[in-house]
Amino acid sequence: MSGETNLGVLLKSMKPVLREGEFVFITTRRSLLEVAPLEPLGLFHEEEGLTLILPREKAEAAGLPYTAVFRMLTLSVHSSLEAVGFLAAITNRLAARGISVNPVSAYFHDHLFVPSARAEESLALLVEFARGDASPG
């Protein structure tokens, strides 16, 4: 299954879902084996270290520092990894309201990490975007 590539279809059928819990991004020089017990939701190897996306409570229990707290919105449409403009349209819509977003694309869905304090507002904006003005710009 390769997922949807049509931008109009993606925007109209994105069905954003606000997931439970709060998440943080941390960076560490620890090895992947050392952090595996934390069961990170996501990770990325960077030159400066290993970035982990963790539930806030796991980071705190491990004594790992973080700078911001996020909620996760999952866009339930199965978007193709080759779709063009989908995340740009969404992040531009949120940016117009001054909402930062850290998008993560996985095989089936895109996930947006937005500031916890603005999660409900972000969800409402995306639902409105999908229902009404689903134009890319």
Steps between C-alpha positions, in 0.01 A plus 500: 500500500655826390256752648322805363687762297218733390531817711129585490402150611764500774383832643131407494557159656782567749279434807732639770496317833643647819687221679512457875804607695775753471827454316846653511799507268833429664851451372759263637840355418390165646490200269180366353533194722521719810182693414297205366345433845342849480298374202524823298207584278750626245870551458740655258877483479658842456862605491458664843336200663194277509165683508222313678128571516384373837190514714564780747473269801767263364743787442440632850535155658836460322613848603531616140472875445265651242408853399138476382195276535287389207181315416478274197242539224479206261368564150303180447508501121752255349724752329765393255859571593515658152204735550585860408385799702293326767708592802584840349132591479437385856806658658430827315145501639630451855783751449245763396363470856846506658499129584829315471491144373752218487374259234605135487410287201469128546402237243123531538438837664642841577521607864518858620653598831352833609545691826283343770331829581384537138407139423121544512522815290719317246253214480211741441692683227580177318143371526379833359763483223387150400127585510500833329787681344716207391692711252878457524579869542 
